[in-house]
Amino acid sequence: MTQYIPILIAVVLCGLLATLMTSASRLLGPSKHTPVKDEPFECGNPSSGSAWGRFSVKFYLAAILFIVFDVEVVFLYPWARIFRQLGFFGFIEMLVFIGILTVGLVYIIKKGALEAV
């Protein structure tokens, strides 16, 4: 059990430090509230509308499609690294892979998934 004492000391010290810093900030920091300070900050622009605005589903669809194609392209790097070792079979397999990606991309373009919102 003695081997856990340094970990316990570190956890206690971290907790004390966090409490001390939070308390010092509350005690020493300015606490005058004004309507301008209480307003949400949006990159220097005045707030416009509710923060609970709804996004179009197309926004999420475009984000998911970007992630899917981005992750798929990551598979090209290891293939390019060992391209000569794989030979002609590896080349054909990658052509099939890229072909499937191309068919998927053409499909989502035809469906209009990448059109502006």
HUZINOR-V525626 format. One record per backbone hydrogen bond with DSSP energy under -0.5 kcal/mol. CO is the residue of the C=O (numbers start at 1). NH is the residue of the N-H. E is the energy in kcal/mol with one decimal. If there is no record, write none. Layout:
BEGIN
CO:NH:E
CO:NH:E
END
This chain:
BEGIN
1:4:-1.4
2:5:-0.9
4:8:-2.3
5:9:-2.6
6:10:-2.2
7:11:-2.4
8:12:-2.5
9:13:-2.7
10:14:-2.4
11:15:-2.3
12:16:-2.5
13:17:-2.6
14:18:-2.5
15:19:-2.3
16:20:-2.8
17:21:-2.6
18:22:-2.2
19:23:-2.5
20:24:-2.6
21:25:-2.0
22:26:-2.0
23:27:-2.4
24:28:-2.8
25:29:-1.7
31:33:-0.6
34:38:-2.2
35:39:-0.6
36:39:-0.6
40:42:-0.5
42:45:-2.2
45:42:-0.7
50:53:-0.8
56:59:-1.1
56:60:-0.9
57:61:-2.5
58:62:-2.6
59:63:-2.0
60:64:-2.6
61:65:-2.5
62:66:-2.2
63:67:-2.2
64:68:-2.7
65:69:-2.5
66:70:-2.4
67:71:-2.7
68:72:-2.1
69:73:-1.9
70:74:-1.0
71:75:-0.6
72:75:-1.1
73:76:-1.7
73:77:-0.6
74:77:-0.9
74:78:-0.7
75:79:-1.1
76:80:-2.6
77:81:-1.7
78:82:-1.6
80:83:-0.8
82:86:-1.7
83:87:-1.3
86:90:-1.0
87:91:-1.5
88:92:-2.4
89:93:-2.4
90:94:-2.0
91:95:-2.1
92:96:-2.2
93:97:-2.3
94:98:-2.9
95:99:-2.3
96:100:-2.4
97:101:-2.1
98:102:-2.5
99:103:-2.5
100:104:-2.2
101:105:-2.5
102:106:-2.7
103:107:-2.3
104:108:-2.3
105:109:-2.0
106:110:-2.5
107:111:-2.0
108:112:-0.6
108:113:-2.3
108:114:-0.5
109:112:-0.8
112:115:-1.2
END
